[in-house]
Amino acid sequence: MKKLILASKSPRRKEILATCGYPFECIPADIEEVIDENKNIIDAIKEIAKKKALAIYQDNEEAVVIGSDTVVVVDNIILGKPKNREEAKKMLKMLSNNTHQVITGLCIVSKEECYEDYSISNVTFMDMSEAEIEEYVNSKECDDKAGAYAIQGLGGKYISNIEGDYYAIMGLPINKVYMHLRKVL
């Protein structure tokens, strides 16, 4: 079996990939994660996933490398990771009583090919009160999370509906990954 590498430091992606049952290691890609505003959002997020995978692949050409990146889009505005508490509150107010998209780009690089894909999910938040937003921001769970929330954590209680891939919302579309890995490993 080929060596498998996840080009990420995300504990969520690591946890999700472990469900495939393949041994792997995590090597974070040191790239600048900047959305190319000249591209549509799907192509831009796939490009970041590809940059992550290729950054690690260049030193591990015998391996299969997985890169992934996730963004939250609400009302045509891309929400990255909040820089501070005030930005997290602003994001949560935008998500409150609204449906947004979570777009996850995927790239799996091996000697044989460079596979690219993406997943789009719709997530609807309940109407959050100021106190609920304050409480959630104080939990610090929204730190370092695109859109300032974690569906798999405390943030899940504010979500009234999802359409799409739950695991892609967390950061890795595991079925797409598994379907591809069983062909290349």
C-alpha positions as CSV (number, residue, x, y, z in Angstrom):
1,M,0.0,0.0,0.0
2,K,1.2,3.5,-0.8
3,K,1.9,6.0,1.9
4,L,-1.1,8.3,2.5
5,I,-0.6,11.9,3.7
6,L,-3.2,14.4,4.8
7,A,-1.9,17.9,4.0
8,S,-3.6,19.5,7.0
9,K,-3.2,20.3,10.7
10,S,-7.0,20.2,11.3
11,P,-8.0,17.8,14.0
12,R,-11.4,17.5,12.4
13,R,-10.0,16.4,9.0
14,K,-7.7,14.0,10.7
15,E,-10.6,12.4,12.7
16,I,-12.7,12.2,9.5
17,L,-10.0,10.6,7.4
18,A,-9.3,8.0,10.1
19,T,-12.8,6.5,9.5
20,C,-11.5,5.2,6.1
21,G,-9.3,2.8,8.0
22,Y,-6.1,3.5,6.1
23,P,-2.9,4.4,8.0
24,F,-1.9,8.0,7.2
25,E,0.2,10.8,8.5
26,C,-0.6,14.5,8.7
27,I,1.8,17.1,7.3
28,P,0.4,20.6,7.3
29,A,1.0,22.6,4.1
30,D,2.6,25.9,4.6
31,I,0.8,27.9,1.9
32,E,-1.0,31.2,1.8
33,E,-4.7,30.5,1.8
34,V,-5.9,33.4,-0.4
35,I,-9.1,33.2,-2.5
36,D,-8.4,34.3,-6.0
37,E,-11.2,36.8,-6.6
38,N,-10.8,36.5,-10.4
39,K,-12.1,33.0,-10.2
40,N,-15.5,31.7,-9.3
41,I,-15.6,30.5,-5.7
42,I,-15.6,26.8,-6.5
43,D,-12.5,27.0,-8.7
44,A,-10.8,29.2,-6.1
45,I,-11.4,26.8,-3.2
46,K,-10.4,23.8,-5.4
47,E,-7.2,25.7,-6.2
48,I,-6.3,26.2,-2.5
49,A,-6.9,22.5,-1.9
50,K,-4.7,21.7,-4.8
51,K,-1.9,24.0,-3.6
52,K,-2.0,22.3,-0.2
53,A,-1.7,18.8,-1.8
54,L,1.0,19.8,-4.2
55,A,3.1,21.5,-1.5
56,I,3.4,18.3,0.4
57,Y,3.5,16.0,-2.7
58,Q,6.6,17.7,-4.1
59,D,8.6,16.2,-1.2
60,N,6.6,12.9,-1.1
61,E,6.2,11.7,-4.7
62,E,5.7,8.1,-3.8
63,A,2.7,9.0,-1.6
64,V,-0.9,9.8,-2.1
65,V,-1.6,13.3,-0.7
66,I,-5.0,14.8,0.2
67,G,-5.6,18.5,0.3
68,S,-8.8,20.2,1.3
69,D,-10.1,23.6,2.1
70,T,-13.5,24.9,3.3
71,V,-15.3,28.3,3.0
72,V,-18.6,29.6,4.2
73,V,-20.6,31.8,1.8
74,V,-23.6,33.8,2.9
75,D,-25.4,36.3,0.7
76,N,-22.4,36.1,-1.8
77,I,-20.0,37.1,1.0
78,I,-17.1,34.7,1.8
79,L,-16.7,34.2,5.6
80,G,-13.2,32.9,6.5
81,K,-11.9,32.4,10.0
82,P,-12.8,35.3,12.3
83,K,-9.8,37.5,13.3
84,N,-11.3,38.4,16.7
85,R,-14.5,38.2,18.9
86,E,-16.2,41.2,17.2
87,E,-15.7,39.6,13.7
88,A,-17.0,36.3,15.0
89,K,-20.2,38.1,16.4
90,K,-20.7,39.8,13.1
91,M,-20.4,36.5,11.2
92,L,-22.9,34.8,13.5
93,K,-25.4,37.7,13.1
94,M,-25.1,37.2,9.3
95,L,-25.8,33.4,9.7
96,S,-28.6,33.8,12.2
97,N,-32.0,33.0,10.7
98,N,-30.4,32.5,7.3
99,T,-29.2,29.7,4.9
100,H,-25.6,29.7,3.7
101,Q,-23.4,27.5,1.7
102,V,-20.4,25.6,2.8
103,I,-18.0,24.8,0.0
104,T,-15.2,22.3,0.4
105,G,-12.6,21.8,-2.2
106,L,-10.7,18.5,-2.5
107,C,-7.5,17.5,-4.3
108,I,-5.9,14.0,-4.1
109,V,-2.5,13.9,-5.8
110,S,-0.6,10.7,-6.7
111,K,1.9,9.7,-9.3
112,E,-0.9,8.5,-11.5
113,E,-3.2,11.6,-11.3
114,C,-4.4,14.8,-9.7
115,Y,-8.0,14.3,-8.8
116,E,-10.0,17.4,-8.0
117,D,-13.6,17.7,-6.7
118,Y,-15.8,19.8,-4.4
119,S,-18.8,19.6,-2.2
120,I,-21.5,22.3,-1.6
121,S,-23.9,22.0,1.3
122,N,-26.6,24.3,2.5
123,V,-26.8,25.1,6.2
124,T,-29.6,26.9,7.9
125,F,-29.2,28.6,11.3
126,M,-32.1,29.3,13.7
127,D,-32.7,32.9,14.7
128,M,-30.0,33.4,17.4
129,S,-30.5,36.0,20.1
130,E,-27.8,38.4,21.1
131,A,-27.3,36.4,24.3
132,E,-26.8,33.2,22.4
133,I,-24.3,34.8,20.0
134,E,-22.4,36.2,23.0
135,E,-22.5,32.8,24.8
136,Y,-21.2,31.0,21.7
137,V,-18.4,33.5,21.1
138,N,-17.4,33.2,24.7
139,S,-17.1,29.4,24.3
140,K,-14.2,30.1,21.9
141,E,-15.4,27.3,19.7
142,C,-15.8,29.8,16.8
143,D,-12.1,30.6,16.9
144,D,-10.2,29.2,13.8
145,K,-13.4,28.0,12.1
146,A,-14.6,29.3,8.8
147,G,-17.9,31.1,9.3
148,A,-17.2,31.2,13.1
149,Y,-18.9,27.9,14.0
150,A,-18.4,24.2,14.3
151,I,-21.3,22.0,13.2
152,Q,-20.0,19.1,15.2
153,G,-19.7,21.0,18.4
154,L,-21.7,23.5,20.4
155,G,-22.6,25.3,17.2
156,G,-24.7,22.3,16.1
157,K,-27.5,23.3,18.4
158,Y,-28.1,26.5,16.4
159,I,-28.5,24.7,13.0
160,S,-32.1,23.9,12.0
161,N,-31.4,22.2,8.7
162,I,-28.6,20.9,6.4
163,E,-28.7,19.8,2.8
164,G,-25.6,18.0,1.7
165,D,-22.6,16.3,3.1
166,Y,-22.2,16.7,6.8
167,Y,-18.6,15.7,6.7
168,A,-17.8,18.2,4.0
169,I,-19.3,20.9,6.3
170,M,-16.7,19.7,8.9
171,G,-14.0,20.0,6.3
172,L,-13.5,16.7,4.4
173,P,-16.0,15.0,2.0
174,I,-15.2,11.6,3.3
175,N,-17.2,9.5,0.8
176,K,-15.6,11.2,-2.2
177,V,-12.2,10.7,-0.5
178,Y,-12.9,7.0,0.2
179,M,-14.2,6.3,-3.3
180,H,-11.1,7.7,-4.8
181,L,-8.6,6.2,-2.3
182,R,-9.9,2.7,-2.8
183,K,-8.9,3.0,-6.5
184,V,-5.4,4.5,-5.9
185,L,-4.1,2.8,-2.7
